[in-house]
């Protein structure tokens, strides 16, 4: 059944005392495959290892495992039967070859630390326990590090247990093949750095560095080098700790000091600087999640040179300076990642100089490249960051300047910069600028740019279409709304034709189309078609999408719009999708539709008040499940009472009840008092406000916020309190209320 064919394979096995280099006649089946079920055909362990290596090279891991199992069974037979003349048994190289293959594979089972550890147990069972070299443990540590990266966690304690086991075996046998190496510490430190354990992980990595430094006195091969300090920098960069920036900069300064003192193996390289620059960018992003007024106060109190974006640019300049002074010592020439990370810092910055600094860095990159001073060229990410900086600049000319950067990019591509070809990301960033622009020409330019992308063959994705629809939605016109719906249908048809996942409309796409319908204030019934289309395509609407649909009805001139808005609220409550749960914005939107509903007859007025009352009861009785009613909630309810109910006892009674609930909840604000003024008569207003009402005569309306009980205003927005300073405010015939009443009268006449 078998024949012998000569297979010559020169290979280097894992570095250990069991390494073998040679050529062997491997037993082959008639179909040309290597025999894997008959160990008698193999004459030596070295021949067995060569066969396993060949099988792994051909990705025939199952046959390799069968061959190892046969060798293990043969080894057991040798131990039980002294007459067996076949001494082929696996050695550590046999298992290490397999482990090296499995740890690099995409199979989550075979590349898992548990599976590799099972191979290590089999190695210890069929070889002498002290024969397992450090290479086997290092492979398992590498697996733990990879698992931490994939699962955004990992178990670094397991990695440290392996490190302790290796030290115990080395101290017991004094065999240098069992002693932990730099690769061992690298595996443990990388597992900690990727473990997402925050500051604890970063501090543990630094402790392991100190341990390496201490061991290097007796074992110089364990001395740390630049790569280990880079792992420490990565751990701090991933920590999201308040100490993130300070620790990264401190480690970088220590690396520079070591290099100047003669320890060149610890000199910072390009990767070191890039990690610190990226840490500065991440720290800025964390701080930007604070409220805007906190950011502005922090920006005001913090000197310019201590802000992260300025520090990042300073490090970039230092990289250029050091690499020019002594290229042999400082291997820190900036690369594209260095420049692009600094540009990303400026693109996200709220500094007044952000966009100008970004443009100067881009110009510096172009000058160096076109003057052939460096091979580093600006790429798509570089130009996209500058465009994003313009998008965040709040400059009235941001749109035109962004288009200028796009022209500059196309010119650079024509002049030989092959990395400057505009791609989907760049165009999407331009559309983002357009969506923030107040220019009346933005929708027209967006459609022209979209056609340009199609003509140039640039790939369109869901973000492209969604961004263009956002631009059209802000135009608030019927024609642009029709165009938005056409773009949605174009996306759907293209997705059905190509089945490209990147073209499938998502919930944000549908929400943008519904926003366009709402802003046009026409034909809100189209939102029903959009929601039905969403569900048919397997996209579940979320709370933001439903709120947009409610607003589309509320902003329209449709009769019975409050019924449609309330129906959507009930649909949200019944939905099993947790993301579709109503919130206080939903409540306020439904009440807004009630406030501007058309109610001419007594039955229509009763219907509107019934919807408003039911909405209030749902949110007050279920609080905090759907959120707590706020000042807008009570103000909208008072506006509904004012606009729907005629002046009389019922209106005053309902308005009084709403205000008393508002005061009990602590949400009395100037807006609520303004709405209350028009909801009740003068005597009732004086009774409700008490000493807080100073003057209410004609157009002169004065009240003192300080005179109200503190319980009434305990949850009032801080911005209002800071602006009012708790002093008297004069409210002379609020123009907004007068305009609303005039518009309501005109609408009634038009409907009649």
N, C-alpha and C positions, 0 to 999 in steps of 0.2 A: 504493500500500500504506500510505501514511501520510497523516495530516492534521495541520494545525497548530492547536493550541488554546492560548489565552492562559492561562498559569499565573503568578499573581502571588505572589511569596514574598519577604517582607522578612526578611532574616536578617543576622546579624553573623558574618562569617568570623573565623578566628583573627587575633589582633592582630598585624599586620605591615604592611609597606609595600604588600603585595599584597591587602589587604582590599578587598572590593567589596560595596556595598549597592545593590540595584536590583531591577527586575522585567524578566522576559524572556519571550518567546514560545517555549516549549519544544516541540520536535517530538514528537508523540504518535502511537502506533500506533492502529489502529481499536479495539483492545480497551481503550484508555484508558491503556496503559502508555507510559512514556517510551522513545523510540528510544535504543537503547544499542549498536547495531551499524553505524550509518551516521554517521560523523563529518561528512559533507558537509552534513548538516542543521543543523550548529551554525556560527554565524557569528563567535563570539568566545570567548576563554578564560573570560571572566566568565560567559557563558551556559553553558559546559561545567561550571563550578564550581557554578552554581545547580542544574543537572540532577543532578549527583552528590549535592548536599545533599538534594534531594528523594528520590532513590533510597535514601539512607541513612536518612532519616526514615521511609520505608516499609519499612526493614529488607531492602532488595533489594540486598545487597552484591555479589552475583555480577554483576548488571547494571552496577553502578557500576564494578567492576573491568574488565568488558568495555569500558565507555566510555573508561576511562583507557587501556587497551591500544590502542584505536582511535586515541586522540589521540596516543599515543606513536608509533604507526606513521606517522601523518600527519606528525608532526614529523620523523621519519627521512626520509620522502619529500621534505619541504621541503628538507632538507639536501642530498639527492641530486639533486633536480629543481627548478631555478630557475623553471620555468614553472608550478608549482603555486600557485594563487591562494588556497587555503585555508590561513590562517596560524594556525589553532587548534592550540594546543599546551598541555600542562599546565604549571602554574606551582606554586610551593611550596604555595600555599593548597589546590590540588587534592589533594596528597598528605596534607597536615596534617589536612584534613577527614576523610579515610579513617582516618588513624592515630588520631585522637581517638575515632572510633567503635570501632575494633578494640580499643583498650586497655581500654575499658569493657565489652567483650563477654564472655560466658561461654565462648566458644570458646577452648580452650587453645592451639590452633594459631595462630589469627589474633591472639590477644592476647599471644603470646610475644615476647620481645625480638628473637629471631632473625628472625621474620617482619616485625616493624616495621622492623628494620634493613635488610631487603631492600627495603622501600618507600623507605627513605632513600637506598639506593644507586640506585634507579631515579630518585629526585628529582635526585640529583647528576648522573646520566647525561643526563637530558633538560632540566635547568635548569643554569645556571652553578653550579659547585661552591660559590662564595661566596654564592650566593643562599639556601642552606638556612638558615633562621632558627633561633634558639635554641629556638623552640617545638617543632621536630621532635625535637631531642635531649632536651628535657625530657619528651616523651611516652615516649621509649624508657627514660629513667631511671625514670619512673613504672611502666613495665612490669617493670623489674628489681625494684623495690620490691614490687610485687604478687606477683611470682614468689617472692621470698624469704618472703613471708607465707604463700603457699599451700604451698610445699614445705619450709617450716621450714629454710631454708638460703639458697640464692641465691648469686650471684657478685658480691660488691661490688667486686671488682677490675675487672670489666668496666664497672661504673658509673663508677669513677674514671678509666678510660681515656677514656670519653666526655667527662668533665669536662676532661681534659687536651687532647683534640682541640678542644673549644670554645675554650679559652684560646689554643691555637696559631692557630686561624683568626682569632680576634679580634686578636691581636697582629700577624698578617700583613696584615689588611685594615683594622683600626681601625673596622670596621662594628659599631655598637652592637647591631644585630639579632643578631649572632653572639656577643655577650659573655654569659658565664654569668650567670644571674640568681639571685635567692633560690630560685626554684622548682628551679633546677638543683641547688643545694647541698642543698635539702630532699630531692630524689630520691636523691642519693648517700648522705646521712646516714641516711635511712630504710632504704635497702638494707642499710647496715652494721648498723643497730639491729635489723633483723629477721633477720640472717644467722646467728644462733646461734653466733657465734664467741667468745662469752664476753667476758673482760676485754679481749682484743685489739680487738674491735669497739667497745667503749665508749671505749677510749683513742683509737681512730681518729676517732670522732665528735667527741671533744673537740679533736683536732688540726684537723679541718675547721672547727670553730667559731673557733679561733684564726686560721686562714687567712682566714675571712670578716672577722674583726675587723681584720686587717692590710690587706685589700683595701678596706675601707670608708673608709680615709683618702683614697684617690684616687677611689673609687666609692661614695659614701654609700648608694646603693641596695642595696649588698651587706651593709650592717650587719645583724647578727643581731637577732632579736626574740624574744619569749617562746616562740614555737612551736619555735624551733631548740633552745633550752635544754631544752624538754620532750622533744625527740627524744633529747638526751643523757641525760636522766633515764631515758627508756625503755630506752636501750641498757644502762645500768648495771643497771636493774631486771631485764632479761633475761639478764644476764651470769652469774648464779649464782656470782659471785666473792666471796671473803672480804671484799673491800673494798666490796661492794655498798651496805651501809647508810651507811658513812662518806662515800662519794663522793656519794651522792644527797643526804644532809643538807648536805654542803659546797656542792654546786651550789645547793641551795635557799637556803642562807644568803647566798651571793654574789648571787643574784637579789634578795633582800630589800635587801641593801646597795646594789646598783645603783639600785633604785627609790627608796630614801631619798636617794641622791646626785643624783637628778634624771633618771636614765635610765628613765623610766616605761615605755618600750617593752620593757624586760627585767623588769618586775615579775611576780612569780609569780601565776598565776591558779588557778582551781579545778582545772584539769587537772594543773598542776604539783604541788599538794599531794596530789592523788589518786594520782599515780604514785609519790610517795615513800611514802605510806601503804601502797600495794600492795607496794612493795619491802620494807617492814618485814614485811608478812604473808608474803611469799615466803621471806624470810630465816629467819623463825621456822619455816616448814614444812621447810626444808632441815635446820635444827638438830634438829627433832623426829625425823628419821630416824636419829639416833644412838641407841645403847642407852639404855634408860630411866635406868640409874644414872648415866650420863654427863650426862644432862639434869638430873637432880636435883642432881648435884655442881655443874654450871654455874649452876643456879638459886640454889644456896646461896651460891656465891662472888660472884655478880653482884648489885650493889645494885638495888633495885626500880626506881629512876628510869632505869636504863640498859637495861631490858628492852624489847624491841621493841613489845610491846602498850601499855606505858605511853607510849613515844615516840609511837606512832600516835595515842593519845588526846590527848596534848599538842598535836600538830599540828592535830587537829580543833578543839580549843579556840582555838588561834591563828587558824585560819581564821575562826571566829565573831568573835573579838576584832578582827582587822584589818578585816573587812568592815563592822563597826559603826563603827570609828573614822573611816575615810575611804573611803566606797564608791567615790568617783571615782578614787582611786589604786589601791586593792586590790580587784581583781575576783576575789575568792576566796571568795565565799559558798558554804558547804558544800552539796552536793547529796546525793541519795539514795546515790550511789556512795560518797561520803565516809563517811557514817554506816555503810553496810553493810560497807565494807572494815574499818573499825575493829571493828565487831561480829564480823566473821569472825576478826580477830586474837584477840579475847577468846574466841570459841567454840573455837578450837584451842589456847588457852593452857592450861598446867598450873599457872598461878598460883592461889594459894588464893583470891584475890579475883576471879577471872575471871568467874564467873557473876553476881556482884553488880554488877561494873562493867558487864557487858552489859545487865543489867536496868535500871540507872540511865540508860544511854544511850538505851535504848528508851523509858523513861518521859520522858526529856528531849525526844525526838522527838515523842511523843504530846502533851506539854504545849504545845510550840511550835506544833504544827499545829492543835490544837483551840482554842487561844487566838488563832488567825489571825495569828501572828507570822511565819509562813513558809508557803510552798506545799509544802514538802518534807514528805512524810508517810511513816510507816513502811509498808513493803510486805511481801510474802510472804517475801522474803529476810531482812528485818530480824527478823521473828518466828521464822523458821526458824533463824537464827543463835543466838538466845537459847535456843531449845529444844536446839540442838546443844551449847551451853555447859553446859546441865544434863546432857546425855548424857555429857559428858566430866568432870563434876564429882566423880563417885564419891560423891555425896551419897545417903544411903539414901532420901530423899524426892524424888529427881530425877524419878521417874515422875509423881507427883502434881503437882509444880511445873510440869512440862512440860504436863500437861493444863490447869493453870491458865492458862498462857500461851496455849494454844489457845482457852480461853474468853474471855480478854482480847482475842484477835484477832477473834473472832466479834462481840464487843461493839463493837469499834472499827468493824467493817464496818457494823453496824447503825446506828452513830452518824454515818455519812457518809463514812468512809474507804473509798473504792471499791477501793483497792489492798491492803486488808487481808483480802480474801476468801480463806479457807483453800483451798489447792490441793493437788495431788498431792505436791509437794515437802514441804510442811509435814507432811502426814500420814505420809509416809515417814520424816521425821525423828523423829516421835513413835514410830513402830514401832522405829526404831533405839534410842531410849531404852528401850523395853520389852524389847528383846533383851538389853540390858545390865543390866536390873533383876533383882533377886533376889526380887521380890514374887511370891507364889503366885497373885495375881490377874491377873498380866500376860497370860497366855493368854486369859482370859475378856474382859479389856478390849480386847485386840487384835481379837478376833472381833467385839465390839460396835462398835469403831471402823470395822472393815471394812464392816460392814452400814450404818453411818452414811454412809460414802462412797458406797455403792451407792444409798442412798435420796436423797442430795443430788445424784446425777448427776456426782460427781467422777470423773475418768478414773482407772482402775486400770492400772498398768503392771507390768512384770516385777519392778521393785524393790519395789513394794507387796506383791505375793504372796510374793516371796522373804523379805522382812522378817517378814511374819506367820508364815511357815513356820519361820523362825529362832526366833521367840518360842515357838511351839508345840513345837519340838524340845527346847528347854531345860527344858520341863516334864517330860520323860522319863516319859510315861505312854502306855499303849496307845491310849486314846481320842483323845488329841491327835495321836498318830501317824496314826491313821485320818483325822482331820480334815486333816492335812497332805497326805496322798495325795489326798483329795477336792479340795483346793485346786489341786493339780497337774493333776488331770483337768479341773477347771473352766477353768484357764488354757489347756490344750490345746484344749478344745472352743471356747472364745471365740476363740482364735487361728485355728482352722480356719474359724470362722464369719465373722470380720471381716477376717482376714489382716492385722491390725495388727502391724507388726514389734515395736512396744514391748510387745506381750503375749506374744511367743514365749518360752517357757522357755529359759533359758541354762544353762550348766554349773553355775553357782552355785545355781540353783534346784533342779536335780536333786541336787546335793550336800547341800543343806539337808534335802531329803526323806530321803535316805539317812542323814543324821545323826539325824533324828527316829527312824528305824527302829532305828538302833544304840543310841540312848539308852533306847529302850523295852525293849531286851534280849529282844524277842520276834519270832519269825518272820523271821529274817534272810534267808530265801529270797526275800523280797519285793525285796531289793536287785537280784536277777537281773532281775526284771521292769522295774525302774527303769532299769538299764543298757541293757536291750534296747530300751526305749522311747526312750532318748536316741539310740541309734544309728539307729533308724528315722526319727527326726525330723531327722537330720543334725547332731546335737550330739555331738562327740567327748568322752568323759570324759578328764579330765586326772589328774595324779598325786594331787591333793587328793581328787578324787572317788573314785578307786580306794582310797586310804587310808581314807576314810570307810567304804567297803564292807567292807574288811578288818576294821576295828574293829567293824562291825556283827556280823560273824561271831564275832570274838574276845570281844566282851562278852556274847554270847548263851549260852544253855544247850544249844545244839544239839550232838548227837553228830557227830564228824568235822569239827568246825569248822576244825581246823587244815588239813585237806585242802582245804577251800573257800578258806581264806585263801591257801594256797600256790598254788592254781590261779589266783587273781586276780593274784598276783605274776608267774606265768609269762605270763599274758595281757598284763601291762604290759610285760614284756621283749620279747614278740613284736610289740607294737603299733608301727606306723610313725609314730604321733603322738609327736613329740618332747616334747610337754607331758605325756605319760603316762609318762614315764621314771620308774622307781622311785627312791626316795631312801632315806636311812637311817631315816626315819620308817616307811617301808614295811617295812623289815627288822625294826624294833623291834615293829611291830604284829603281824607274822606270828609272831615269837617269843613275844609276849604271848599270842596264841591257843594256842600250843603249851603255854605254862606253865599255862594254866587248862583244858586239854583233859581229857576224860574218858578215862582209860586204866586199865581194871580188869584186863584179861588181858595176858599177856606179849606177844602179837602187837600189841595196841593200844599198849602202851608202846614197843615197837620202832618202830611206825609214827610215833608222835609224835616220838621222838628222831631218826628218819630225816629227818622234815620239818625239824626245828630245825637239824640238822647241814647239810642241803642249803642251807637259807637262809643260814646263816653262811658256808658255802663260796662261795656266789654273790657275796656282798658283799665278802668278804675277797679273793677271787681277782680280782674285777673292779674293785677300788678303784683310783683314785678315780672310776671311771665312774659308779657309783651312790652315791658318798659314802663316807666313812670310818666304820667302826664306832666307836661312842662308849661311854661308861660305861653307858648304858641297854641297849645291845646285849648287852654281856657280863653285866650284872646279870640281864637277862631270860633269857639262856641258862643261867646258874647256877640261876635260879629254876625253869626247866624241868627241869633235872637233879634238883633237890631234890624237886619235886612228883611227878615221873613215875617216876623210878627208885628202887628200894629201896636201902637202905644196903648197901654192899658194895664189893668191889674195882673193879667196872666203873664204878660211880657216882663213886668217888673218883678213878679214873683220868681219866674224862671231865672232872670238875670241875677237876682239877689242870691238864689241858691247856688248858681255857678260861681259867683264871686266869693261866697262864704267857703265853698270847697277849695277854691284857689288860695284863699288866705290861710285855711287850715293846713294846706299842703306846703305853704311857704313859697309860693311862686308869684307873689304880687310884684309887678314891675310897672314902669311907666306905660308900656304898651297895653297891659291889662287895664290900668286905670283909664287910659284914653278910650279904650273900647267900652268900658263901663259907663263913661260919661254919656255916650250916645244911646246906651241901652236902657237907662232908667231916667226918671224925671229928677228935677233938681232937688226936691225934698228927700227923695230916696237916696240920691247920691250923697247928700250931706250927712244923712244918717249912717250910711255904710262907711264913708271915709272918716267921719268924726273929725278929730283935731287935725288930721292930715290935710284936709281941704282948706285952703287959704282963701282963694277967690274963685267964684264961678259965676261970672256976669258977662253975658254976651260972648264976645270973642276972647275975653280974658279968662284963662283957666290956669290957676296956680295951685300947686299942691306941694307939700313938704314930705319927702321920703323919710326924713329923720323922725317925723312925728308918728309914723305908723309903728305898730308893735313889731318887735324884732322877729317874732315868729312868722309874721306875714312875708318877710323878705329874706328868710334864711337861705333859700335855694335860688335866689335871684342871680343871674349871670354876673360874674365879677366885672366884666367889661362895662355893664350898665352902672354898677356901683362906683367904679373908678371914674366914670365919666360924670356921674351926677354929683359925686363927692358928698352925698347925703345932704344937699342943700336944696333950696327952693328952685323949682323949675317952672317956667312959664310956658304953657302950651296954648298957643293962639290958633284956634280953629284948625286942627290938623288937616293939611291939604290932602293927604292920602285918603282920609275918610270921605272928604267932600267929593273928590274925584270918583271914588268908588260909587257913591250915591248917584252922581250924575250919570256915570256909565250904566248903572243899573236901570235908571229911568229911561235912558235912550234905548237900551235893549228891550225893555218892556214895550215901548212904543213900536219898535221895529217888528217884534213878534206879533203884536196885535195887527 
